[in-house]
Amino acid sequence: MLQQALDLPITSRYGFKTFISCSGNLNALEFSRRLAVPDAREKLLYLYGPSGSGKTHLLHAIGQQLSEADYRVLSCCNLIMPLEGNNGILLIDDLEKLPDSPELRNGIWEAFNQYYNSGKPIAMAGRLPPKELPNIDDHLISRLLWGLVAYLDVSDDNSRRMLIAKLAQDRQVILPDDVANWLLTVVPRDTGSLVDICDRLYREALQRKCRITICLARDVLHNLNR
């Protein structure tokens, strides 16, 4: 038997079904699902953690669950006033990157109040915990602590091993334990890097019509770093 892999499945990039759960993000996933139930009692969620830990994915998953295709996730990297949010839910990402602008700071605070007072769901995310966010209105920081708050961290080996296993399962491939253990020692600890190298590895195995081995993994990583 030469090849253990089928072609990569065609699925939407974001959604609860495509989110890779592990020990480092289970609380965030549970809280996000809780917020994404229509008429849920919980209306406010703040997610924080390092880049690549899954915050943006969960914001999109919430939006898809509540609004299907009719939603947008606003990033503080490129906010424009007035804020163009969604009718039913407010989704804001990258709070730590909000510029030091009174107009933007007040705009987010006013949008938050509008949605919160109307009983509409609010989900926000950033790399830092609420009290460490720069350029954010103190009242907003206080309000974020009223709701659900979850930290995401998938950098530990147990979480990363679970991620690798889930990636292999989703793609219906056989990934030997020695290859998985080797990847843990050489791939950066963020989720994005892990997903990228695994996808490249699976595609290379398909192209060569061979099994996934450490030798193949070394070739893929070498070509990636050239």
C-alpha positions as CSV (number, residue, x, y, z in Angstrom):
1,M,0.0,0.0,0.0
2,L,1.6,3.2,-1.2
3,Q,-0.6,6.0,0.0
4,Q,-2.6,6.4,3.1
5,A,-4.1,9.9,2.4
6,L,-7.2,11.2,0.6
7,D,-7.2,14.6,-0.9
8,L,-7.8,17.4,1.6
9,P,-11.5,17.9,2.4
10,I,-13.3,21.0,1.0
11,T,-14.7,22.8,4.0
12,S,-15.2,26.4,5.0
13,R,-12.2,27.8,6.8
14,Y,-14.1,28.9,9.9
15,G,-16.8,27.3,12.0
16,F,-17.3,25.2,15.1
17,K,-17.0,22.0,13.0
18,T,-13.6,23.0,11.7
19,F,-12.2,24.3,15.0
20,I,-9.5,22.1,16.4
21,S,-10.2,21.6,20.1
22,C,-7.5,20.7,22.6
23,S,-6.8,21.0,26.3
24,G,-5.7,24.6,25.9
25,N,-8.8,26.0,24.3
26,L,-11.7,23.9,25.6
27,N,-13.1,26.7,27.9
28,A,-13.0,29.2,25.0
29,L,-14.8,26.7,22.7
30,E,-17.4,26.0,25.4
31,F,-18.0,29.7,26.1
32,S,-18.2,30.5,22.4
33,R,-20.8,27.8,21.8
34,R,-22.8,29.1,24.8
35,L,-22.9,32.6,23.3
36,A,-23.8,31.3,19.8
37,V,-27.1,29.8,20.9
38,P,-30.1,32.0,19.8
39,D,-31.7,33.7,22.8
40,A,-28.8,32.6,25.0
41,R,-28.6,34.0,28.5
42,E,-24.9,34.8,28.1
43,K,-24.5,37.8,25.9
44,L,-20.8,38.9,26.4
45,L,-17.6,37.0,25.7
46,Y,-13.9,38.1,25.6
47,L,-11.3,35.8,24.2
48,Y,-7.6,36.4,24.7
49,G,-4.3,34.5,24.0
50,P,-1.3,34.5,21.7
51,S,-1.5,34.8,17.9
52,G,-2.6,31.6,16.2
53,S,-4.4,30.2,19.2
54,G,-7.8,30.3,17.6
55,K,-9.5,33.5,18.7
56,T,-10.4,34.8,15.3
57,H,-11.7,31.4,14.2
58,L,-14.1,31.3,17.2
59,L,-15.3,34.9,16.4
60,H,-16.2,33.7,12.9
61,A,-17.7,30.5,14.2
62,I,-20.0,32.6,16.5
63,G,-21.0,34.8,13.6
64,Q,-21.7,31.9,11.3
65,Q,-23.8,30.2,14.0
66,L,-25.9,33.2,14.7
67,S,-26.1,35.0,11.3
68,E,-24.9,32.4,8.8
69,A,-23.3,34.4,5.9
70,D,-24.6,37.8,7.1
71,Y,-21.9,38.9,9.5
72,R,-18.5,40.5,9.7
73,V,-15.7,40.5,12.2
74,L,-14.2,43.9,12.7
75,S,-10.5,44.3,13.3
76,C,-9.0,47.1,15.4
77,C,-6.2,47.1,12.9
78,N,-8.3,49.0,10.3
79,L,-11.4,50.3,12.0
80,I,-13.3,53.1,10.3
81,M,-15.9,55.3,11.9
82,P,-18.8,54.9,12.1
83,L,-18.4,51.3,12.9
84,E,-20.2,49.0,10.4
85,G,-21.2,46.1,12.6
86,N,-23.9,43.5,12.2
87,N,-27.6,43.8,12.9
88,G,-27.7,41.0,15.4
89,I,-24.2,40.6,16.9
90,L,-21.0,42.7,17.5
91,L,-17.7,40.9,16.7
92,I,-14.5,42.8,17.2
93,D,-11.0,41.3,17.0
94,D,-7.4,42.6,17.8
95,L,-8.4,44.8,20.6
96,E,-4.8,45.2,21.7
97,K,-4.1,46.9,18.3
98,L,-6.6,49.7,18.7
99,P,-4.8,53.0,17.8
100,D,-4.6,55.7,20.4
101,S,-7.5,57.6,19.0
102,P,-10.3,59.2,21.1
103,E,-12.7,58.8,18.1
104,L,-12.1,55.1,17.8
105,R,-12.0,54.5,21.6
106,N,-15.4,56.3,22.0
107,G,-16.8,54.6,18.9
108,I,-16.1,51.1,20.3
109,W,-17.6,52.1,23.6
110,E,-20.7,53.5,22.0
111,A,-21.2,50.4,19.8
112,F,-20.7,48.2,22.8
113,N,-23.4,50.1,24.8
114,Q,-25.8,50.0,21.9
115,Y,-25.6,46.2,21.5
116,Y,-25.3,45.5,25.2
117,N,-28.3,47.6,26.1
118,S,-30.3,46.0,23.3
119,G,-29.5,42.5,24.6
120,K,-27.6,41.5,21.5
121,P,-24.5,39.2,21.7
122,I,-21.1,40.7,21.8
123,A,-17.8,38.8,21.3
124,M,-14.4,40.4,21.3
125,A,-10.9,39.2,21.2
126,G,-7.3,40.3,21.7
127,R,-3.9,39.0,22.7
128,L,-4.0,40.6,26.2
129,P,-6.3,40.1,29.2
130,P,-8.8,42.9,29.6
131,K,-6.9,44.9,32.3
132,E,-3.8,45.1,30.1
133,L,-5.4,46.3,26.9
134,P,-4.0,49.7,25.8
135,N,-6.1,52.5,24.4
136,I,-9.4,50.9,25.6
137,D,-11.9,52.9,27.6
138,D,-11.8,52.0,31.2
139,H,-15.5,51.5,31.3
140,L,-15.3,48.9,28.5
141,I,-12.5,47.0,30.3
142,S,-14.7,46.9,33.3
143,R,-17.7,45.6,31.3
144,L,-15.6,42.9,29.6
145,L,-14.9,41.4,33.0
146,W,-18.7,41.2,33.6
147,G,-19.1,38.6,30.9
148,L,-17.4,35.3,30.0
149,V,-13.6,35.5,29.7
150,A,-11.5,32.7,28.3
151,Y,-7.8,32.3,27.7
152,L,-6.5,30.3,24.8
153,D,-3.1,28.7,24.8
154,V,-2.2,25.7,22.6
155,S,1.6,26.0,23.0
156,D,2.0,23.0,25.4
157,D,3.0,19.7,23.9
158,N,-0.2,18.0,25.0
159,S,-2.4,20.5,23.2
160,R,-0.1,20.4,20.1
161,R,-0.2,16.6,20.0
162,M,-4.0,16.7,20.1
163,L,-4.0,19.3,17.3
164,I,-1.8,17.1,15.1
165,A,-4.0,14.0,15.8
166,K,-7.1,16.1,14.9
167,L,-5.5,17.4,11.7
168,A,-4.7,13.8,10.6
169,Q,-8.2,12.6,11.5
170,D,-9.9,15.4,9.6
171,R,-7.8,14.6,6.5
172,Q,-8.1,10.8,6.8
173,V,-4.4,10.2,6.9
174,I,-2.2,7.9,8.8
175,L,0.4,10.0,10.7
176,P,2.9,7.7,12.5
177,D,3.7,8.6,16.1
178,D,7.4,9.1,15.4
179,V,6.5,11.8,12.8
180,A,4.1,13.5,15.1
181,N,6.7,13.6,17.9
182,W,9.3,14.9,15.5
183,L,7.1,17.7,14.4
184,L,6.6,18.8,18.0
185,T,10.3,19.4,18.2
186,V,10.8,21.5,15.1
187,V,7.5,23.3,14.2
188,P,6.7,26.7,15.9
189,R,4.3,26.5,18.7
190,D,1.4,28.5,17.2
191,T,-1.6,26.7,15.6
192,G,-1.2,28.4,12.2
193,S,2.4,27.1,11.7
194,L,1.3,23.6,12.8
195,V,-1.6,23.5,10.4
196,D,0.5,24.9,7.6
197,I,3.3,22.4,7.9
198,C,0.9,19.5,8.3
199,D,-1.1,20.5,5.1
200,R,2.2,20.8,3.2
201,L,3.2,17.4,4.4
202,Y,-0.1,15.8,3.4
203,R,0.0,17.4,-0.1
204,E,3.6,16.3,-0.6
205,A,2.7,12.7,0.3
206,L,-0.2,12.8,-2.2
207,Q,2.0,14.2,-4.9
208,R,4.8,11.6,-4.3
209,K,2.2,8.8,-3.7
210,C,4.1,7.7,-0.6
211,R,3.6,7.3,3.1
212,I,4.2,10.0,5.6
213,T,7.6,9.5,7.2
214,I,10.2,11.5,9.1
215,C,12.3,11.6,5.9
216,L,9.4,13.2,4.0
217,A,8.7,15.6,6.8
218,R,12.4,16.7,6.8
219,D,12.2,17.3,3.0
220,V,9.0,19.4,3.4
221,L,10.4,21.5,6.2
222,H,13.7,22.0,4.4
223,N,11.9,23.2,1.2
224,L,9.8,25.5,3.3
225,N,12.8,27.2,5.0
226,R,14.8,27.6,1.8
